[in-house]
Amino acid sequence: MAEIVNLRRVRKRIDREKAAERAGQNRVLHGMPKAERTLLAAEKNKSDRTLDQHRLETGEGE
């Protein structure tokens, strides 16, 4: 005899699986979160400023 299945539960499970798949695709498309992007940009700016502050002025190229 066939197994009894609650159609509402099956439908919800399928919807959750589709939503999880869409979420995975969106994560790939949109990359990292905004907070992480801003943190990375701030760290890059700080390292650039620090590097520029330690640059030696030789007077060449003038």
ROTORPA-518178 format. One record per residue: residue in three letters; x, y, z of N, C-alpha, C in turn. Coordinates in Angstrom, 2 decimals. Example, Ala and Ser with C-alpha at 12.3 -4.5 7.8 and 13.67 -1.06 7.14 Angstrom:
milum type: ALA	n.u: 13.19	n.v: -5.69	n.w: 7.80	ca.u: 12.30	ca.v: -4.50	ca.w: 7.80	c.u: 13.20	c.v: -3.30	c.w: 7.80
milum type: SER	n.u: 12.85	n.v: -2.25	n.w: 7.08	ca.u: 13.67	ca.v: -1.06	ca.w: 7.14	c.u: 12.90	c.v: 0.03	c.w: 7.87
//
This chain:
milum type: MET	n.u: 0.83	n.v: -1.18	n.w: 0.00	ca.u: 0.00	ca.v: 0.00	ca.w: 0.00	c.u: 0.88	c.v: 1.25	c.w: 0.00
milum type: ALA	n.u: 0.38	n.v: 2.32	n.w: -0.56	ca.u: 1.15	ca.v: 3.55	ca.w: -0.70	c.u: 1.30	c.v: 4.28	c.w: 0.63
milum type: GLU	n.u: 2.34	n.v: 5.06	n.w: 0.71	ca.u: 2.60	ca.v: 5.84	ca.w: 1.92	c.u: 1.68	c.v: 7.07	c.w: 1.93
milum type: ILE	n.u: 1.12	n.v: 7.40	n.w: 3.10	ca.u: 0.25	ca.v: 8.56	ca.w: 3.23	c.u: 1.14	c.v: 9.79	c.w: 3.35
milum type: VAL	n.u: 0.85	n.v: 10.81	n.w: 2.54	ca.u: 1.67	ca.v: 12.01	ca.w: 2.50	c.u: 0.78	c.v: 13.23	c.w: 2.73
milum type: ASN	n.u: 1.24	n.v: 14.11	n.w: 3.60	ca.u: 0.54	ca.v: 15.36	ca.w: 3.82	c.u: 0.99	c.v: 16.34	c.w: 2.73
milum type: LEU	n.u: 0.08	n.v: 16.67	n.w: 1.84	ca.u: 0.45	ca.v: 17.50	ca.w: 0.69	c.u: 0.91	c.v: 18.90	c.w: 1.10
milum type: ARG	n.u: 0.33	n.v: 19.43	n.w: 2.16	ca.u: 0.73	ca.v: 20.77	ca.w: 2.62	c.u: 2.19	c.v: 20.76	c.w: 3.05
milum type: ARG	n.u: 2.60	n.v: 19.73	n.w: 3.78	ca.u: 3.99	ca.v: 19.63	ca.w: 4.22	c.u: 4.94	c.v: 19.45	c.w: 3.05
milum type: VAL	n.u: 4.54	n.v: 18.65	n.w: 2.09	ca.u: 5.38	ca.v: 18.43	ca.w: 0.91	c.u: 5.54	c.v: 19.73	c.w: 0.13
milum type: ARG	n.u: 4.44	n.v: 20.45	n.w: -0.03	ca.u: 4.48	ca.v: 21.72	ca.w: -0.75	c.u: 5.39	c.v: 22.72	c.w: -0.05
milum type: LYS	n.u: 5.28	n.v: 22.80	n.w: 1.28	ca.u: 6.14	ca.v: 23.72	ca.w: 2.03	c.u: 7.61	c.v: 23.32	c.w: 1.93
milum type: ARG	n.u: 7.89	n.v: 22.01	n.w: 1.97	ca.u: 9.27	ca.v: 21.55	ca.w: 1.86	c.u: 9.85	c.v: 21.91	c.w: 0.50
milum type: ILE	n.u: 9.06	n.v: 21.73	n.w: -0.55	ca.u: 9.52	ca.v: 22.07	ca.w: -1.90	c.u: 9.77	c.v: 23.57	c.w: -2.01
milum type: ASP	n.u: 8.87	n.v: 24.38	n.w: -1.43	ca.u: 9.05	ca.v: 25.83	ca.w: -1.46	c.u: 10.33	c.v: 26.24	c.w: -0.72
milum type: ARG	n.u: 10.60	n.v: 25.61	n.w: 0.42	ca.u: 11.83	ca.v: 25.93	ca.w: 1.17	c.u: 13.07	c.v: 25.56	c.w: 0.37
milum type: GLU	n.u: 13.03	n.v: 24.43	n.w: -0.30	ca.u: 14.18	ca.v: 24.01	ca.w: -1.10	c.u: 14.42	c.v: 24.97	c.w: -2.26
milum type: LYS	n.u: 13.34	n.v: 25.41	n.w: -2.92	ca.u: 13.48	ca.v: 26.38	ca.w: -4.02	c.u: 14.01	c.v: 27.71	c.w: -3.50
milum type: ALA	n.u: 13.52	n.v: 28.14	n.w: -2.33	ca.u: 13.98	ca.v: 29.40	ca.w: -1.76	c.u: 15.46	c.v: 29.31	c.w: -1.39
milum type: ALA	n.u: 15.88	n.v: 28.18	n.w: -0.87	ca.u: 17.29	ca.v: 28.01	ca.w: -0.51	c.u: 18.16	c.v: 28.03	c.w: -1.76
milum type: GLU	n.u: 17.69	n.v: 27.45	n.w: -2.83	ca.u: 18.44	ca.v: 27.46	ca.w: -4.09	c.u: 18.56	c.v: 28.88	c.w: -4.64
milum type: ARG	n.u: 17.45	n.v: 29.62	n.w: -4.61	ca.u: 17.48	ca.v: 31.02	ca.w: -5.07	c.u: 18.42	c.v: 31.85	c.w: -4.21
milum type: ALA	n.u: 18.41	n.v: 31.61	n.w: -2.89	ca.u: 19.29	ca.v: 32.36	ca.w: -1.99	c.u: 20.75	c.v: 32.08	c.w: -2.32
milum type: GLY	n.u: 21.07	n.v: 30.84	n.w: -2.61	ca.u: 22.44	ca.v: 30.50	ca.w: -2.98	c.u: 22.87	c.v: 31.19	c.w: -4.26
milum type: GLN	n.u: 21.97	n.v: 31.24	n.w: -5.23	ca.u: 22.29	ca.v: 31.94	ca.w: -6.48	c.u: 22.48	c.v: 33.42	c.w: -6.24
milum type: ASN	n.u: 21.65	n.v: 34.02	n.w: -5.38	ca.u: 21.79	ca.v: 35.44	ca.w: -5.08	c.u: 23.08	c.v: 35.74	c.w: -4.34
milum type: ARG	n.u: 23.49	n.v: 34.82	n.w: -3.46	ca.u: 24.76	ca.v: 35.04	ca.w: -2.76	c.u: 25.92	c.v: 35.06	c.w: -3.74
milum type: VAL	n.u: 25.85	n.v: 34.21	n.w: -4.72	ca.u: 26.91	ca.v: 34.18	ca.w: -5.73	c.u: 26.87	c.v: 35.45	c.w: -6.56
milum type: LEU	n.u: 25.67	n.v: 35.89	n.w: -6.94	ca.u: 25.55	ca.v: 37.07	ca.w: -7.80	c.u: 25.96	c.v: 38.35	c.w: -7.08
milum type: HIS	n.u: 25.58	n.v: 38.49	n.w: -5.85	ca.u: 25.77	ca.v: 39.77	ca.w: -5.16	c.u: 26.99	c.v: 39.80	c.w: -4.26
milum type: GLY	n.u: 27.68	n.v: 38.71	n.w: -4.14	ca.u: 28.94	ca.v: 38.70	ca.w: -3.40	c.u: 28.79	c.v: 38.87	c.w: -1.91
milum type: MET	n.u: 29.66	n.v: 39.66	n.w: -1.32	ca.u: 29.71	ca.v: 39.80	ca.w: 0.12	c.u: 28.74	c.v: 40.86	c.w: 0.63
milum type: PRO	n.u: 28.40	n.v: 40.82	n.w: 1.92	ca.u: 27.48	ca.v: 41.79	ca.w: 2.50	c.u: 28.07	c.v: 43.20	c.w: 2.50
milum type: LYS	n.u: 27.19	n.v: 44.18	n.w: 2.58	ca.u: 27.61	ca.v: 45.57	ca.w: 2.52	c.u: 28.57	c.v: 45.90	c.w: 3.67
milum type: ALA	n.u: 28.30	n.v: 45.40	n.w: 4.86	ca.u: 29.17	ca.v: 45.69	ca.w: 6.00	c.u: 30.58	c.v: 45.17	c.w: 5.75
milum type: GLU	n.u: 30.67	n.v: 44.00	n.w: 5.15	ca.u: 31.98	ca.v: 43.43	ca.w: 4.85	c.u: 32.69	c.v: 44.25	c.w: 3.77
milum type: ARG	n.u: 31.93	n.v: 44.70	n.w: 2.75	ca.u: 32.53	ca.v: 45.53	ca.w: 1.70	c.u: 33.05	c.v: 46.84	c.w: 2.26
milum type: THR	n.u: 32.27	n.v: 47.50	n.w: 3.13	ca.u: 32.72	ca.v: 48.78	ca.w: 3.69	c.u: 33.92	c.v: 48.58	c.w: 4.60
milum type: LEU	n.u: 33.95	n.v: 47.48	n.w: 5.36	ca.u: 35.09	ca.v: 47.20	ca.w: 6.21	c.u: 36.34	c.v: 46.99	c.w: 5.38
milum type: LEU	n.u: 36.22	n.v: 46.24	n.w: 4.31	ca.u: 37.36	ca.v: 45.99	ca.w: 3.42	c.u: 37.85	c.v: 47.29	c.w: 2.79
milum type: ALA	n.u: 36.92	n.v: 48.15	n.w: 2.36	ca.u: 37.31	ca.v: 49.43	ca.w: 1.77	c.u: 38.01	c.v: 50.31	c.w: 2.80
milum type: ALA	n.u: 37.51	n.v: 50.33	n.w: 4.04	ca.u: 38.13	ca.v: 51.14	ca.w: 5.09	c.u: 39.54	c.v: 50.65	c.w: 5.40
milum type: GLU	n.u: 39.72	n.v: 49.34	n.w: 5.45	ca.u: 41.04	ca.v: 48.79	ca.w: 5.71	c.u: 42.01	c.v: 49.13	c.w: 4.58
milum type: LYS	n.u: 41.53	n.v: 49.08	n.w: 3.34	ca.u: 42.37	ca.v: 49.42	ca.w: 2.20	c.u: 42.77	c.v: 50.89	c.w: 2.24
milum type: ASN	n.u: 41.81	n.v: 51.78	n.w: 2.55	ca.u: 42.12	ca.v: 53.21	ca.w: 2.64	c.u: 43.15	c.v: 53.47	c.w: 3.73
milum type: LYS	n.u: 43.00	n.v: 52.82	n.w: 4.87	ca.u: 43.94	ca.v: 53.02	ca.w: 5.97	c.u: 45.34	c.v: 52.55	c.w: 5.58
milum type: SER	n.u: 45.41	n.v: 51.40	n.w: 4.93	ca.u: 46.73	ca.v: 50.91	ca.w: 4.54	c.u: 47.36	c.v: 51.81	c.w: 3.48
milum type: ASP	n.u: 46.55	n.v: 52.34	n.w: 2.56	ca.u: 47.08	ca.v: 53.27	ca.w: 1.56	c.u: 47.60	c.v: 54.55	c.w: 2.19
milum type: ARG	n.u: 46.83	n.v: 55.08	n.w: 3.17	ca.u: 47.29	ca.v: 56.30	ca.w: 3.85	c.u: 48.58	c.v: 56.05	c.w: 4.62
milum type: THR	n.u: 48.67	n.v: 54.92	n.w: 5.29	ca.u: 49.87	ca.v: 54.58	ca.w: 6.05	c.u: 51.07	c.v: 54.44	c.w: 5.12
milum type: LEU	n.u: 50.87	n.v: 53.82	n.w: 3.98	ca.u: 51.95	ca.v: 53.66	ca.w: 3.02	c.u: 52.39	c.v: 55.02	c.w: 2.48
milum type: ASP	n.u: 51.44	n.v: 55.90	n.w: 2.17	ca.u: 51.79	ca.v: 57.22	ca.w: 1.66	c.u: 52.52	c.v: 58.05	c.w: 2.72
milum type: GLN	n.u: 52.20	n.v: 57.88	n.w: 3.98	ca.u: 52.86	ca.v: 58.63	ca.w: 5.04	c.u: 54.32	c.v: 58.21	c.w: 5.21
milum type: HIS	n.u: 54.64	n.v: 57.00	n.w: 4.85	ca.u: 56.01	ca.v: 56.51	ca.w: 5.01	c.u: 56.83	c.v: 56.61	c.w: 3.73
milum type: ARG	n.u: 56.27	n.v: 57.23	n.w: 2.72	ca.u: 56.98	ca.v: 57.37	ca.w: 1.45	c.u: 58.10	c.v: 58.40	c.w: 1.61
milum type: LEU	n.u: 59.25	n.v: 58.10	n.w: 1.05	ca.u: 60.38	ca.v: 59.01	ca.w: 1.11	c.u: 60.33	c.v: 59.95	c.w: -0.09
milum type: GLU	n.u: 60.54	n.v: 61.23	n.w: 0.17	ca.u: 60.59	ca.v: 62.23	ca.w: -0.90	c.u: 62.04	c.v: 62.41	c.w: -1.29
milum type: THR	n.u: 62.39	n.v: 62.01	n.w: -2.52	ca.u: 63.78	ca.v: 62.10	ca.w: -2.94	c.u: 64.06	c.v: 63.34	c.w: -3.78
milum type: GLY	n.u: 63.05	n.v: 63.99	n.w: -4.30	ca.u: 63.25	ca.v: 65.16	ca.w: -5.12	c.u: 63.47	c.v: 64.83	c.w: -6.58
milum type: GLU	n.u: 63.47	n.v: 63.58	n.w: -6.94	ca.u: 63.63	ca.v: 63.18	ca.w: -8.34	c.u: 62.32	c.v: 63.40	c.w: -9.08
milum type: GLY	n.u: 62.42	n.v: 63.62	n.w: -10.37	ca.u: 61.24	ca.v: 63.78	ca.w: -11.21	c.u: 60.72	c.v: 65.19	c.w: -11.23
milum type: GLU	n.u: 61.41	n.v: 66.12	n.w: -10.63	ca.u: 60.96	ca.v: 67.52	ca.w: -10.65	c.u: 61.65	c.v: 68.30	c.w: -11.72
//
